[in-house]
């Protein structure tokens, strides 16, 4: 009998455990229906998540088409401290590919004074860049990388056709956040702005968010064409961004030899007495 006692106690414990757990399960089943009798506390979407409005779809398509042609630019400049010691300082900006050979348009202030330029593409691959030409009067610069392959490009639109209220999109790298898309409208046209370096005229004003790092990036119309080059914002106000009209970019590209950059004389890149106007070139010899 003494030998059977451990087995009897084990059987009693197992029976007690089963009785308690089954009772708990029964009580939980009684409680849950009461808690859920009021229905769900959240609502499911009416339409599928894959459905977009026509405006959203257009934004998505423009971004997909232009993202790969928008680049991140890092500029390294050497400064001198109070003890006349040189130290490196890096700045970031944006740009966009205008030719499949790796020619990129950006702002002159993004590359000004740089001892080293690095371009990062959308695939996160980086390349050294060289300056081909600069137009300090309109804050434009042309640089080039050798990626060893043909690169995607953007289309240049018509900034003269812009009207106030027209929707625009900007793609850039604000604060180093690559491939950021912002949207807005054309708030005004032909603005004049005075910067530390130059007086800019004919500027496009927009409320699309523009922040440090956006400089040199493309501003698109809803057809996906570049209509401006994002340039600056007024820091003490919101929704006050500005872009260089693409007609000035076309003039710069069409007369790029006149703006050719010389490392021997970087402060005066012009081969003409004056930068050429949109309709006329002026050679040094006057012919």
C-alpha positions in Angstrom: 0.0 0.0 0.0 2.9 2.3 0.9 4.3 1.8 -2.6 1.0 2.9 -4.2 0.8 6.2 -2.2 3.1 8.2 -4.5 1.1 7.2 -7.6 -2.2 8.0 -5.8 -0.9 11.5 -4.8 0.3 12.1 -8.4 -3.2 11.1 -9.7 -4.9 13.5 -7.3 -2.6 16.4 -8.3 -3.1 15.8 -12.0 -6.9 15.6 -11.5 -6.9 18.8 -9.4 -4.8 20.6 -12.1 -7.1 19.6 -14.9 -10.2 20.7 -12.8 -8.7 24.1 -12.1 -7.5 24.9 -15.7 -10.8 23.7 -17.2 -12.8 25.9 -14.8 -10.5 28.9 -15.6 -11.0 28.3 -19.3 -14.8 28.1 -18.8 -14.8 31.4 -16.8 -12.6 33.1 -19.5 -15.0 32.0 -22.2 -17.8 33.5 -20.1 -16.0 36.8 -19.8 -14.7 37.3 -23.4 -18.1 37.4 -25.1 -19.1 40.2 -22.7 -16.0 42.2 -23.5 -16.4 41.8 -27.2 -20.1 42.3 -27.3 -19.7 46.0 -28.1 -17.9 45.3 -31.4 -14.5 46.6 -32.6 -13.1 49.9 -31.4 -11.5 50.7 -34.8 -12.6 51.1 -38.4 -11.1 49.4 -41.5 -10.4 51.5 -44.6 -13.2 51.9 -47.0 -11.0 51.3 -50.1 -7.9 49.2 -50.6 -4.5 50.8 -49.6 -3.2 50.4 -53.2 -5.8 52.9 -54.5 -4.6 56.5 -54.9 -6.2 59.7 -56.1 -5.1 61.0 -59.5 -3.1 63.7 -57.8 -1.3 61.2 -55.6 -0.6 58.9 -58.5 0.9 61.8 -60.5 3.2 62.6 -57.5 4.3 59.0 -57.2 5.0 58.7 -61.0 7.1 61.9 -61.1 9.1 60.8 -58.0 9.8 57.4 -59.5 10.9 58.9 -62.8 13.1 61.7 -61.3 14.5 60.2 -58.1 17.3 58.3 -59.9 18.4 61.5 -61.7 18.6 63.5 -58.4 21.9 63.4 -56.6 23.5 64.3 -53.3 26.6 66.5 -53.4 29.1 66.8 -50.6 31.6 69.6 -50.8 34.8 69.8 -48.7 36.3 73.2 -48.0 39.4 73.9 -45.9 39.1 76.8 -43.5 41.6 78.6 -41.3 41.2 78.9 -37.6 42.4 81.7 -35.2 45.8 79.9 -35.1 46.1 79.8 -38.9 45.6 76.1 -38.9 43.7 74.5 -41.7 40.7 72.3 -41.0 38.2 70.6 -43.3 34.5 71.7 -43.4 31.9 69.8 -45.3 28.6 71.0 -46.7 25.9 69.2 -48.6 23.6 70.1 -51.4 21.6 68.5 -54.3 21.8 68.4 -58.0 20.3 66.7 -61.0 21.7 64.8 -64.0 21.2 66.7 -67.3 23.2 64.4 -69.5 23.6 60.6 -69.5 27.4 61.1 -69.5 27.3 62.2 -65.8 26.9 66.0 -66.3 25.1 67.4 -63.3 23.5 70.8 -62.7 23.6 72.4 -59.2 24.1 75.7 -57.4 27.3 77.6 -57.6 27.3 78.1 -53.8 27.2 74.3 -53.3 30.6 73.9 -55.0 32.2 77.3 -54.4 35.7 77.0 -52.9 35.5 73.3 -52.7 38.8 71.3 -52.7 36.9 68.0 -53.1 33.4 67.2 -54.5 31.7 63.9 -54.0 28.4 62.9 -55.7 26.2 60.1 -54.3 23.7 58.6 -56.7 20.3 57.1 -55.7 21.9 53.6 -55.6 24.2 55.0 -52.8 27.3 54.7 -55.0 29.6 57.7 -54.7 31.9 59.3 -57.2 34.4 62.1 -57.3 33.3 65.1 -59.4 35.0 67.9 -61.2 33.7 71.4 -61.9 33.1 72.1 -65.6 31.6 75.6 -65.4 30.2 78.2 -63.0 27.8 81.1 -63.4 28.2 83.1 -60.1 25.8 85.8 -61.3 22.9 83.3 -61.4 24.3 80.9 -58.8 24.6 77.9 -61.2 27.3 75.3 -61.6 28.0 72.4 -63.9 29.9 69.4 -62.6 30.6 65.9 -64.0 31.2 62.4 -62.7 32.4 59.3 -64.4 30.1 56.4 -63.4 31.2 54.2 -66.2 27.6 53.8 -67.5 24.8 55.9 -68.9 22.8 57.6 -66.2 19.1 58.6 -66.0 18.4 62.2 -66.8 15.6 64.8 -66.3 13.8 66.9 -68.9 14.0 70.7 -68.8 10.6 72.4 -69.1 9.5 76.0 -69.6 9.7 78.3 -66.6 8.3 81.2 -68.7 5.0 79.4 -68.9 4.6 79.2 -65.1 1.6 80.9 -63.4 1.0 81.7 -59.8 -1.0 78.9 -58.2 0.5 76.1 -60.3 1.5 73.0 -58.4 5.2 72.2 -58.1 7.3 69.4 -56.5 10.8 69.5 -55.2 13.2 66.6 -54.7 16.4 67.0 -52.8 18.5 66.0 -49.8 17.5 68.4 -46.9 19.9 67.9 -43.9 21.3 64.9 -45.8 18.0 63.0 -46.0 18.4 61.6 -49.5 15.5 61.6 -52.0 13.0 63.8 -50.0 9.9 64.9 -51.9 8.0 68.0 -51.0 5.1 69.6 -52.7 3.6 73.1 -53.0 2.6 75.8 -55.4 4.1 78.7 -57.3 3.5 81.5 -54.8 5.0 84.3 -57.0 7.2 85.0 -59.9 10.1 87.3 -60.8 11.3 87.9 -57.3 14.5 89.8 -56.6 16.7 88.6 -53.8 20.0 89.9 -52.4 22.3 87.2 -51.0 25.8 87.6 -49.4 27.4 86.9 -52.8 25.1 88.2 -55.5 21.7 89.7 -56.4 19.4 87.1 -57.9 16.6 88.2 -60.3 13.6 86.5 -61.8 13.3 84.0 -59.0 10.4 81.6 -58.5 8.8 81.8 -55.1 7.2 78.6 -53.8 5.8 77.2 -50.5 7.2 73.7 -51.2 9.5 73.0 -48.2 13.1 73.9 -49.0 15.8 73.4 -46.3 19.6 73.3 -46.1 20.7 70.5 -48.4 18.0 71.2 -51.0 20.1 73.7 -52.8 20.7 72.7 -56.4 17.9 70.2 -56.6 15.2 70.2 -59.2 11.7 71.9 -59.0 9.2 70.1 -61.2 5.9 70.9 -62.7 3.1 68.3 -62.8 4.3 67.1 -66.2 7.5 66.0 -64.5 9.6 68.6 -66.3 12.2 70.7 -64.4 11.1 74.3 -64.2 13.5 75.6 -61.6 16.6 74.9 -59.4 15.9 75.1 -55.7 18.1 77.7 -54.2 17.3 79.1 -50.8 14.6 79.9 -48.2 14.0 82.8 -45.9 15.0 81.4 -42.5 12.8 83.7 -40.4 9.6 82.7 -42.3 7.7 79.5 -43.2 6.8 78.6 -46.8 9.2 81.1 -48.3 11.4 79.1 -50.7 12.9 80.2 -54.0 14.2 78.6 -57.2 16.2 79.8 -60.2 14.0 79.6 -63.4 15.1 76.9 -65.8 15.3 79.3 -68.7 18.5 80.7 -67.0 19.7 77.1 -66.8 19.2 76.5 -70.5 21.1 79.7 -71.3 23.9 78.5 -69.0 24.1 75.1 -70.6 23.8 76.4 -74.2 26.7 78.8 -73.6 28.7 76.5 -71.2 32.0 77.2 -72.9 31.6 80.9 -71.9 31.4 79.8 -68.3 34.2 77.2 -68.4 35.8 76.8 -65.0 39.6 77.2 -64.7 41.4 75.9 -61.6 44.2 78.4 -62.3 41.7 81.3 -62.0 38.7 80.0 -60.1 37.4 83.5 -59.3 36.9 84.6 -62.9 35.7 81.7 -65.0 34.4 83.8 -67.9 36.0 83.8 -71.2 33.9 86.7 -72.2 34.0 90.3 -70.9 30.4 89.7 -69.7 28.3 86.6 -69.3 26.3 86.1 -72.4 22.7 87.2 -72.4 19.9 84.8 -73.4 20.1 86.2 -77.0 23.7 87.4 -77.5 27.3 86.4 -76.8 30.0 89.0 -76.4 33.6 87.7 -77.2 36.7 89.3 -75.7 37.9 90.6 -79.1 34.5 92.2 -79.8 34.0 90.2 -83.0 
